[in-house]
Structure formats: structure tokens, C-alpha cells
Amino acid sequence: MAVIELFEASSSSGRAQDLEYAMHGVIQLIAAQPGAGRCEALRGVEDPSAFVFAIEWESLDAHAAFRGSAAFSRYESLVEGLIGPDTRMAHYRLVASVAR
């Protein structure tokens, strides 16, 4: 069953633009991983220091495999010093969708 990972984070003080730039490389890295599907990086409008990654995985196991891979270490190096200490990550399953 496909799952969607939502990872919410705030940028480190004064590093929001740097984090936005890094997100381009991060989503390319993640999208290339086995079991990864759609990857999106979002930045807050009302709070420009707020960011969300939305990543579709074919399963929780696929996400766990990524977290144990060398690619995850590369991800960590791309965002090192850019993400503040308060983060939240959870997995969801799609229950409804409409596109126009």
C-alpha cells in the first residue's frame, strides 16, 4: 500500500533561502530512490521559514530502506545546518483526491 510521508520543518535562523535552494537537490535525490514516487517540496506563504516535504513511497518498507541507505546520509549532508530543531514526520494513506 502506498504511503505519503509528510515531513514538516522550520529553517534554521536566517537560512530559509538556503533551505529552499537545497530542497531542489533533495527532491531529486529522493525521487531517484527505489520505491519513491511523487516528491514535492513546499515553502510556507504566511511563514516563509516553514517547509514541508511530501513524498509518496510504495510502502513503509521503501521509506525505511531509504533511511538506512547511503542516499539518506547524502540527504542529511544537503540539509545540515539548514533545518531547525523542531520537526515532525508522519505517514498517511490517501483517502480521497480530485484534480481539475
Phi, psi and omega in degrees: 000130178293144176230153177246122177270128171247120179243115181255135181209158170250149178287154171297155183308124177076008185245014184300315181295322178295320179293319178302315179298316181296329182299330178299315177289323181298312183291329175294317178299312183292318182300335181277357183277147176302133178087355179271142176242232181299135179230130178226145174239129184236144177239139182297143177273307179289328179232092184295353176270357181266135181226151175223133167259132173240115186232125176270126177244147179292339179194166172298325179298323178296319178293318179298321179296319177299316182296339178261009186259169175295330178297327178294322176298321178295318177303312181301322180290329179292328184253002182304127179081356183258338182256131178290177186286338183267108178230161177215133178226135177209159178251143181226159171244144181288130178245342178197148179203143175220136174234139180240000000 
